[in-house]
């Protein structure tokens, strides 16, 4: 998967993928708006979320992060948030 994502990134280039990332963020935001604000179940959250994650991973891989580092950092951030929840933080 990593190699495929790097190849995709290199094919389209940094500028195009940066623009695509912004587009995917907007589409994910629109999907969430429809679901939570407008109460419209569009059944597309998974696709929009995965599209966004795919491009984020392309950038992380392109800038030299490996899968283990990404997963380890994600786990650290999850643990930090769990601690915040346990301690009653709301922001």
N, C-alpha and C positions, 0 to 999 in steps of 0.2 A: 504494500500500500504506500509506504513512504516513497519508494522510487517512482511510482505512478504519479503521486502528488507533486513531486519535484519536477518530473517531466512536463506535467500540465502547466505548472508555474513557469517553467523556462520557455515553453512553447508560446504562451500568451504574453509573458513579460511582466515586469514589476508594475508598470503604470496601468496596464489593462487589468491586472489582478487587484490592484489597489482600488480601482474604480468598481470592479466586480464585487469586492468585499463590501464597499459602501452600499451597493445595490442590494446585496444579500442581507445586510443589516436592516435596510429599509423594508424589505419584503418580510423579514422575521418580525420586525416591529409592527407592520401592518397586520400580519396574521394574529399577533397577540392582541392588538387593538380590537380586531373583529371578535375574538373569543371573549376577552374580559371586559371590554367597554361596551361594545355593541351587542353582546350576547349572541353572536352568530357563530355557530360551530362549522368551521370551514374544513375540518379534517385535513389540513395541510401543514400543521405545525411540525410534524416529524420531517417532512421534506424540506421545509424552510430552515429548520434547525440544523439538519445535516448539511445542507448547502453551505450554511454559514461556517459550521465547524470545518468542513473540507477546505475552505479558503484560508481560514485561520491556521490550520495545520500546514497548508502550503507555505505560508509566510514563516511559521516557526521552523520548518524543515529547511527552507531556503536560507534562513539566517543561522543555521548550524546547530539547532537544538535536536537532540535525538529523542526517540520514543520514550526511553526510560526516564530521561530528564523531564519530559512533558508530563508523564504519568506521575512521577514523584512529586513534581510541583503542584499538580492538580490535587493529589492526596494531601499535601501540606496545607493547601488553601482550604480544602474541605474540613480538615481537622481544626484549623483556625476558626472557621465559621461555626463549627459545632461547639467550640469553646465559647464563642460569643453568644450563641443561642442559650447554652447552659447558664451563662452569666446574665441573661436577660437583656442583651442589647437588641435594639430594634432598628438600627440604621445601617 
